[in-house]
Amino acid sequence: MSLSADDLEAGARAATGLDDFGTSYYREGLDRTVDALNNEARLNDLGGVMQHATISNALIQRLKVIEVYKQHPEIDDEVIEGPVVILGLPRTGTTALGQLIANDPQFRSLRAWESQAPTPPPEAATQHTDSRIAQAAEGIAMINQMFPEFQTMMSNEPEAATECQDLMGMSFRTYHFDGVVRVPSYVEWLLQTDMRETYEYHKQVLKLLQWHCKPNLWHLRTPVHMFALDAFVDAYPDAKFLWSHRDPAKVLGSVCSLIGYIRGWSSDYKDPAELGAEQLAWWVEGMGRAMDFRRRFGDDRFVDVSFADLQSDAVKTVANSYEKLGLTFTDAARAKVQEWATGHKPGQRGMHSYELADYGLTEGQVREAFGEYLATYDATA
C-alpha cells in the first residue's frame, strides 16, 4: 500500500463532511510522515492498514476539533492549570508515576479513550460511561489478542491516563511514529522543526477536554517533551516537572525491545543494531536538550524522582514529590494512590525479557554516551 497525503486528507473530509484542518502547519509533517512510511518503513500488508488508520484518525480528529471551536469559540477562554508534567527516559517508571498521580482526584489526566477521540467534548456526567470507552477497550483487546507479549511490556487500559502523543500527532509532529515504524528521515526532520504550534494545538485540545469535564489542574506525561521543552513552556508557562531517573544502561535494552516488537507488527524488516544505534543517539540528544533547558529555566519547578524509590515505596515517593512541588496530598488522595499501587505490582502481568547486547550496545557504551547525565543526577538504579 502506497500512502498519499492528498488521498488521506480527502478520506478524512469524506468521513466527516468537514474541510477545515486549521492552519497549514500540520501539512509539512503529514508529507514527511507519508514520505518516510512509503520509502523507509518497509510496511507489510498489516502495517499499511494500521498506518493508514492511524493517519486517517489524526486527520479526522483534527477536523473535528477545529469544527468544535468554530461552534463554541468560548472554549478558548478555558484556563489550563499547571500542568504537572512527568519527564524522563522511557522505561524509567514514568508510566507508573503517571498512573499514581492520575488517581489523585485533584488532577485532570488525559485518558486513553479521550486521546484517540477527543470530540465530542466529554461530559462530567457520562465520563465513565461514554461509548468511546468501550470502543477503546475493544481496540486494546484486539491488540492484546494479536500481540500477547505486549501486555508484559506496557499497561494499556481505556480509562487509564496515557501519554499525550496522540494530541501531538494531530499536528504530525511526534516521536510516536518512530515508536511504531522505522522512519529515520522523519525523526531527523522532527529534531529540527519548530514545535510551538504543535503545543498550541495540544493546549486547544486540553481546553476542549476540560470544558465540561473538570478539574482544570492537568497532569501530563511523555518522555518526548524532553526534546522541545522551550516550546512546551511557551504554551504552558506555569508547568512543573517530575523527572524520573534510572540508569540508561538498564533502560535502552527495554526501549529497543519494546520498539522492535511494536515495529514488527507493521514491517518484517529487522536490524537490531540499527535500532540500538538510533535509539541511543536520539535519547542522548533528548536528554541533552532537557538538561540544557533545566540549566536555563532553573531547578525551582523540577523535582527528581528515583526509579528505585518508586519501586520500593511508591506512595511515599509521591508524597515527597508533592511536598517539593507545593502540592497538597490529602488523605483521600493518599488512599486512592495506595489503592492503585497495591493493585499494580511490578511484574504482575509477566516479565519483559531483553538483552542490551541484542541491539549492538554495551552497558559501558551507553553509560559513556550519557556521561553528563550520570554525573549530574542520581540514576544508578
Secondary structure, DSSP 4 states (H G I P E B T S, - for coil): ----HHHHHHHHHHHHT-----STHHHHHHHHHHHHHHHTS-B-HHHHHHHHHHHHHHHHHHHHHHHHHHH-GGGGG---EEEEEEESSTTSSHHHHHHHHHTSTT-EE-BHHHHH---SPP-GGGTTT-HHHHHHHHHHHHHHHH-TTHHHH----TTSB--SHHHHHTTT--THHHHHS--HHHHHHHHHS--HHHHHHHHHHHHHHHTTS---EEEEE-GGGGGGHHHHHHH-TT-EEEEEE--HHHHHHHHHHHHHHHHHHHB----HHHHHHHHHHHHHHHHHHHHHHHHHH-STTEEEEEHHHHHH-HHHHHHHHHHHHT----HHHHHHHHHHHHH--TTTT------GGGGT--HHHHHHHTHHHHHHS----
